[in-house]
Amino acid sequence: MPFSSRSAAPPAAPPSSLDPGIGVNFGRPTRRAINHDGSFNVLRRSSRSHVHDLYQELITLSWGPFMALLMGVLTLVNVLFAGGYLLLGLDNLSGTAALSHIPPFLQAFFFSVQTFTTVGYGSISPNSIGTGVLASVEALTGLLMAALATGLLYGRFSRPRAGILFSHTALMSRRADGTRNLQFRVANRHRSTLVDLRARVLLQFTDANGNRSYQDLPLERESVYFFPLNWTIVHDITPESPLHNLTAADLAAREAEILILLKGYDDTFAQDVHSRNSYRFDELEWDRRYVRAYDIREDGILVLDLDRLHETEEIQGL
């Protein structure tokens, strides 16, 4: 149940902080500022393109589309070269006569793949200048594309990622003394070690025209030295808080969104990593608390269950 006590009118919001870099005045409603995958709802458009932009797109593309695109490009290139061999005539490729049970296009395609990958089984070989030149061009193209694919794969594997797992929802909870607070929970889904993890949280309000205002939300604790377990990040809703005395309806009317930036040092990559997320007003659970996400084995080892990071329970006694 959402917190229902309210004054006759919500208190005036405190002065907005400066634009954090995602805009203030838009003139019409916009989508959420930060998606759960950390991306921003901003598309870039330009009449100019750049090779570096393509590299960035391929590095950041998810694995499924990336592998599909890679295999599609390699297949298309081999289909084009196979078409070139067919145009020159299969009689210019020695060994095709012995493979008459295989359709001509497949013979040309198999020879193209063998040449492209420099496998060269030797059952088919060029026997004219035209096919020899085309096979040479394909072999060089294959080496170049193999180098590019290797670079992309290395870049994707070596790119540092924070691997922060956020709880599915944030909570409007209470302390034992009745103080209301906003909280959400995070954990490291990777086996890498994160240290000196710091959090910054902003509250964003949006009016009917899509114009945004921002307030910093002071945290109970802004950093942790070590991060082997989960961390519950808490903002106490004191009279000075911009959330003070606001109900679920108030937050919905203002299109409230909690913006989160985490920064820590990753020992594996020996550099800083960042993670972003946000919770909108409809992703808040009221008068609930998180269930403990770790257990202790008989030998004293702590076991963190990431599947339980999102579990909540109702606060008793309200």
Secondary structure, 3 states (H helix, E strand, C coil): CCCCCCCCCCCCCCCCCCCCCCCCCCCCCCCCCECCCCCECCCCCCCCCCHHHHHHHHHHCCHHHHHHHHHHHHHHHHHHHHHHHHHHCHHHEECCHHHCCCCHHHHHHHHHHHHHCCCCCCCCEECCHHHHHHHHHHHHHHHHHHHHHHHHHHHHHHCCCCCEEECCCEEEEECCCCCEEEEEEEEECCCCCEEEEEEEEEEEEECCCCCEEEEECCCCCCEEEECCCCEEEEEECCCCCCCCCCCHHHHHHCCCEEEEEEEEEECCCCEEEEEEEEEEHHHEEECEEECCCEEECCCCCEEECHHHCCCEEECCCC
